[in-house]
Amino acid sequence: MIQPPLDEQERADALVLAALLRSSVRTLGPWSLGWSLLAALVCVVWPPISLVGASGWALVLLCGVIERYLVFRLALDERLFCQLGQGQMPCLQALDTSLAHLGLRKESVSEHPPAVRPMGDRLRGTRHLLRWHLVLVVLQTAAALATLFF
């Protein structure tokens, strides 16, 4: 069964979420990258002499690596929601099929295609990733500031 295109409210929700994702990626992403680069520089130029200092910078770097993955995911979601909101993506079923063809979503092995994930579930899932991104950047910042002052 072919799914109809998104309605006006779903397109508006997609565009608003895309704008929120763009803001997060463009502000929190560079902030986190800056802390990661500072941690790498400190570890190379002035290796920490205490276990607490070394652990703090290691946490900053670990948070930075995980944050880079989340930024990639959020940037991809931002583009996809933008395309959905602008009507450049025919429908959610087409999006799911394309993601499956690229190996980014599990493809159905049965003769029946999997149920199309509702737009509300997609919005909730992406907002969940966005919250994790914020928590990770706050943790990274706290670890960096604590390490600088200890």
N, C-alpha and C positions, 0 to 999 in steps of 0.2 A: 504494500500500500504506500503510495507516494504521500508524503507529508506536505501540508500547505506551508507557504512561507510564514515567517514570523509576523505576528500582528504588531500594531503600532506601539503598544506598551512594551512588548518584549524587545523590540528594536531600541526603544528609548532606554530600557534597563541595560541592554548590551552596550550602548554608547556611553552611558554614565559609568558603568563598571570599567570600560576601556579607558576612560579618562582618569579614573581613580588608579588603575594599574599603571598607566603612563606616569602619573605623578609619583607613585611609589618607586618605580624603577629609576626615574630620573633624579630623585632626591636621595632616597635611602641607599640606592645602589652605589653611587659615588662615595657617599659617606662611609659605607662599609668597606669599600675598596681602599679608601684612604687609611682606615685603621689597619687593614691587612698589610698594606705596603709599609706602614710605620712599624708594624710588628716584625715584618721580614727584615727591614733595615736595622732595627734595634738588635735583633738576634744575630745579624751578621757583623755589624760594626761594634756594638757593645753587648756581647753575650751576657745574659743575666747570670749573676754569681749565686743567687739563692734559688732554691727549689720553687719557692712561691713565685718569684719573678719569671722563671722559665715556664712554670705551669700557666701563669697568667697570659703570657705571650702566645703559648701554644693554644690556649683556649681562643684567643683572638684570631689566630690563623685558622683554626678548625671552624669557627663560626663563619669566617670569611669564605672558606671553600664551600660550605653548605649554602651560604647566602648567594654565591655565584650561581649555583644550580637553581635556586629559587628565582633569581632574577631572570635566568633563561626561560624558565617555565612561565613566569608572569609576563615577560615580554611576548612570548608566543601567544599566550591567552589574550593579551591586550590586542594583538593584531587580529586574532580570530573573532573576538567580540566586536571589534571595530568593523570588520567585514560583515558580520551578521547584522549589526546595527545599520549599516549603510546599504544593506540589501545586496551586497556583492557575493554573498554565499546563499545559494538557492534555498536551503532549508537545513534543519539540524540533521536529518538523515544523510544528506550529501556530505556534511561535515564529518559525521561519524564514519561514513564509507571511505572518505579520503584519508582520514586518520588511520583507519585500519589498513588501507592499501600501502601507507608509508610505514607501517609497523608501530605506530604510536598509540594504537588502541587494539585490543584483542578482537580478532576476526571471528565471526561465528563459524563453527565447524558443522553445525546442523544445516538443514536445508531452509530453515526459517531464520531470517535475519534477526539479530537481537533487538529488543525493544529500544526505541529511540529515547535517550535520556532527556527528561523534560528540562526546559530552560531554567526553571527555578532551582533544580538540583545543580545545574552547571554554575549558576550564580553563587549558590551557597558554597560549593566546592572551591571555587576560585577565591571567594572572600576568606575561606578557611586558610588557603595558601597565603593570602595577603597578610592575615593576622600572624601566621608563623614567620613570615618575612620580617614583620615589625618586631616581634618578640626576639628573633635572632639578632637583629641589628641592635636592639636595646641591650641584650646580653653581651654582645661583642663590645659595645661602647662602655658598659659598666666594667667589664673585665679589663679593657685598655686603661680606663681612668684609674681603676684600683691598682693596676700594675705600675702605672706611672708614679703613683704617690706612695708606693710601698717599697 
